Amino acid sequence: MKNNNVYTYKAKCGLDVTFIRKPGFTTKYASIGTKYGSCIREFIDDGKLIKTKSGLAHFLEHKLFRMPDGSDALESFTELHASANAFTKSEKTVYYFVTINEFYEPLRLLLNMYFTPAFEDSDIEREKPIIISEANETYDNIDNQEYYQELESLYPGDYLSVPVIGTIEDIKSTTKEDLYEVYNAFYTPSNSKLLILADEEPDKIFEEVENTLSKLTFSNKQVEVISNVKSNDVLPPREFKTYPEAIHILGRIDGLTYNDIDSVDAISTIFKSLFTHLSPFYKKLVDEELILNEDLDYTVQSNRFSFLYSVDFYSDKPDIVIPMIIEKIKNLEYSDLNPKVLEIAKKKIKARQVLLLDQVGKLGYNFMDIYLEDQGYNDLFTDINEDILKRYLPMLNDSKITYIISK
C-alpha cells in the first residue's frame, strides 16, 4: 500500500514493513524492533505462565550483535560504512543503522543479525561484568535514582519501576536458556516491525527484504503478555534524598494507554497552558514566591497498560504549593486553559512534525517508537483541537496523584 511516499508491505513470514521514500536524501535509515522490553516479565506460552528475570531484554540486546560465525555485527556495520546501535525501553527494543553509502548489504546484515541468535555460555559470562558495570553507573546516577523512585511511587512493586538494565543479582544469574526463552517468545515476525527510510525504489526494497527473509527460519510462537501494572494505587507522599527542595507531583491514569494516540500531545498541551506566565494560576505561584526560580517542568508518558505524568519544580513552601497544584489538576476545566497558549502549543506541535520530515534519523526514531505501538505513519501528525482536549481533561481530573519531596 502507498500513501504519500509511504509504502507498507507484509512479508511472507508475517513481518510488517514500512518504507518511507525520501527523494533527494542521501542519508538512509533502517530499524527493526520487537514489542518486548524490560518491564514485560510475565507471559503465557502454550497455556503455561512464564515469569522471567529482570534485565533480560537489555542483556539480549547486547548479545544479539554476536553472529553465528562468532563475528561482531557492530564491527561488520562499521566495515560497511554504516553506523549501527540499539536501545531497550520498557516495552520495546530497537536495532538500527544509518548510512550515506551502499544500503542493501547493511540491510541484509540487520535482518540476519536480528533473526539468527547465537547465545553461548562463555560469551554470556564475558558480557556480565560489562553489563554489571553499566548497571552500577545506572544505580549511582542521581537522576536515574530519582526517576525510578518516581516510578515506584506511581507503580509500587510493579515491573515498570525496575530499571531497564535489571538487578545485579539477575544479571549475574542470566543464562543462555533465559535469553533463548524470551527471544523465541518475542523476536517473532508477527511481534516485530521493520522500518526503512531511503531514496530507493520500493519494489527493490521489498524484493531485497523478501529475498533475505526467505533464507531465514523463525520462531512462530504466539504468547500472551501479562500486564506489568498489578498495583491498584500509588504510594503515599514521601521524601527522598536527591536535589534539595525539589518537588515531584506524580500522576497515573489507568486505562489510558499508548493506543490513545493523542494523549501525550493533548495532556502536554494542557500542562503547557496551565504552567505559563499567561496563566493566572501560574502567575499566582510566581508572584507569591511559591516556586523558586520560576522553574517548573513537566513530563508525560504513555505505555501499554497505563499513562503517567510528573510536574517538577523547586519550592521552600511545599505545604502550601503542593495542595494548590493537586487541587488545580483535580478540578481543571477547559475555561482554565489560555486560548493564546493553546494556539502556540498547537503551532509548536505542528512545527515539530514538519521538522521531522527533514531529519531522516529523527523521523525514523519517532516513527519506530509509535510503529511498535501498532500505529501508522499518519499518527505522527495528529492535530490537537478543542474536542480532543476536552476528552482528556476528565481523565486528568481523575488521575491517581502522589508526590515526592526531595531533601
Secondary structure in CASP SS format (residue, H / E / C, confidence):
PFRMAT SS
TARGET T0000
AUTHOR 0000-0000-0000
METHOD secondary structure of the structure
MODEL  1
M C 1.00
K E 1.00
N E 1.00
N C 1.00
N C 1.00
V E 1.00
Y E 1.00
T E 1.00
Y E 1.00
K E 1.00
A C 1.00
K C 1.00
C C 1.00
G C 1.00
L C 1.00
D E 1.00
V E 1.00
T E 1.00
F E 1.00
I E 1.00
R E 1.00
K C 1.00
P C 1.00
G C 1.00
F C 1.00
T C 1.00
T C 1.00
K E 1.00
Y E 1.00
A E 1.00
S E 1.00
I E 1.00
G E 1.00
T E 1.00
K C 1.00
Y C 1.00
G C 1.00
S C 1.00
C C 1.00
I C 1.00
R C 1.00
E E 1.00
F E 1.00
I E 1.00
D E 1.00
D C 1.00
G C 1.00
K E 1.00
L E 1.00
I E 1.00
K E 1.00
T C 1.00
K C 1.00
S C 1.00
G C 1.00
L H 1.00
A H 1.00
H H 1.00
F H 1.00
L H 1.00
E H 1.00
H H 1.00
K H 1.00
L C 1.00
F C 1.00
R E 1.00
M C 1.00
P C 1.00
D C 1.00
G C 1.00
S C 1.00
D E 1.00
A H 1.00
L H 1.00
E H 1.00
S H 1.00
F H 1.00
T H 1.00
E H 1.00
L C 1.00
H C 1.00
A E 1.00
S E 1.00
A E 1.00
N E 1.00
A E 1.00
F E 1.00
T E 1.00
K C 1.00
S C 1.00
E C 1.00
K C 1.00
T E 1.00
V E 1.00
Y E 1.00
Y E 1.00
F E 1.00
V E 1.00
T E 1.00
I C 1.00
N C 1.00
E C 1.00
F C 1.00
Y H 1.00
E H 1.00
P H 1.00
L H 1.00
R H 1.00
L H 1.00
L H 1.00
L H 1.00
N H 1.00
M H 1.00
Y H 1.00
F H 1.00
T C 1.00
P C 1.00
A C 1.00
F C 1.00
E C 1.00
D H 1.00
S H 1.00
D H 1.00
I H 1.00
E H 1.00
R H 1.00
E H 1.00
K H 1.00
P H 1.00
I H 1.00
I H 1.00
I H 1.00
S H 1.00
E H 1.00
A H 1.00
N H 1.00
E H 1.00
T H 1.00
Y H 1.00
D H 1.00
N C 1.00
I H 1.00
D H 1.00
N H 1.00
Q H 1.00
E H 1.00
Y H 1.00
Y H 1.00
Q H 1.00
E H 1.00
L H 1.00
E H 1.00
S H 1.00
L H 1.00
Y C 1.00
P C 1.00
G C 1.00
D C 1.00
Y H 1.00
L H 1.00
S H 1.00
V C 1.00
P C 1.00
V C 1.00
I C 1.00
G C 1.00
T C 1.00
I H 1.00
E H 1.00
D H 1.00
I H 1.00
K H 1.00
S H 1.00
T C 1.00
T C 1.00
K H 1.00
E H 1.00
D H 1.00
L H 1.00
Y H 1.00
E H 1.00
V H 1.00
Y H 1.00
N H 1.00
A H 1.00
F H 1.00
Y C 1.00
T C 1.00
P H 1.00
S H 1.00
N H 1.00
S E 1.00
K E 1.00
L E 1.00
L E 1.00
I E 1.00
L E 1.00
A E 1.00
D C 1.00
E C 1.00
E C 1.00
P H 1.00
D H 1.00
K H 1.00
I H 1.00
F H 1.00
E H 1.00
E H 1.00
V H 1.00
E H 1.00
N H 1.00
T H 1.00
L H 1.00
S C 1.00
K C 1.00
L C 1.00
T C 1.00
F C 1.00
S C 1.00
N C 1.00
K C 1.00
Q C 1.00
V C 1.00
E E 1.00
V E 1.00
I C 1.00
S C 1.00
N C 1.00
V C 1.00
K C 1.00
S C 1.00
N C 1.00
D C 1.00
V C 1.00
L C 1.00
P C 1.00
P C 1.00
R E 1.00
E E 1.00
F E 1.00
K C 1.00
T C 1.00
Y C 1.00
P C 1.00
E C 1.00
A E 1.00
I E 1.00
H E 1.00
I E 1.00
L E 1.00
G E 1.00
R E 1.00
I E 1.00
D E 1.00
G C 1.00
L C 1.00
T C 1.00
Y C 1.00
N C 1.00
D C 1.00
I C 1.00
D C 1.00
S H 1.00
V H 1.00
D H 1.00
A H 1.00
I H 1.00
S H 1.00
T H 1.00
I H 1.00
F H 1.00
K H 1.00
S H 1.00
L H 1.00
F C 1.00
T C 1.00
H C 1.00
L C 1.00
S C 1.00
P H 1.00
F H 1.00
Y H 1.00
K H 1.00
K H 1.00
L H 1.00
V H 1.00
D H 1.00
E C 1.00
E C 1.00
L C 1.00
I C 1.00
L C 1.00
N C 1.00
E C 1.00
D C 1.00
L E 1.00
D E 1.00
Y E 1.00
T E 1.00
V E 1.00
Q E 1.00
S E 1.00
N C 1.00
R C 1.00
F C 1.00
S E 1.00
F E 1.00
L E 1.00
Y E 1.00
S E 1.00
V E 1.00
D E 1.00
F E 1.00
Y E 1.00
S C 1.00
D C 1.00
K C 1.00
P H 1.00
D H 1.00
I H 1.00
V H 1.00
I H 1.00
P H 1.00
M H 1.00
I H 1.00
I H 1.00
E H 1.00
K H 1.00
I H 1.00
K H 1.00
N H 1.00
L C 1.00
E C 1.00
Y H 1.00
S H 1.00
D H 1.00
L C 1.00
N C 1.00
P H 1.00
K H 1.00
V H 1.00
L H 1.00
E H 1.00
I H 1.00
A H 1.00
K H 1.00
K H 1.00
K H 1.00
I H 1.00
K H 1.00
A H 1.00
R H 1.00
Q H 1.00
V H 1.00
L H 1.00
L H 1.00
L C 1.00
D C 1.00
Q C 1.00
V H 1.00
G H 1.00
K H 1.00
L H 1.00
G H 1.00
Y H 1.00
N H 1.00
F H 1.00
M H 1.00
D H 1.00
I H 1.00
Y H 1.00
L C 1.00
E C 1.00
D C 1.00
Q C 1.00
G C 1.00
Y H 1.00
N H 1.00
D H 1.00
L H 1.00
F H 1.00
T C 1.00
D C 1.00
I C 1.00
N C 1.00
E H 1.00
D H 1.00
I H 1.00
L H 1.00
K H 1.00
R H 1.00
Y H 1.00
L H 1.00
P H 1.00
M H 1.00
L H 1.00
N H 1.00
D C 1.00
S C 1.00
K E 1.00
I E 1.00
T E 1.00
Y E 1.00
I E 1.00
I E 1.00
S E 1.00
K C 1.00
END
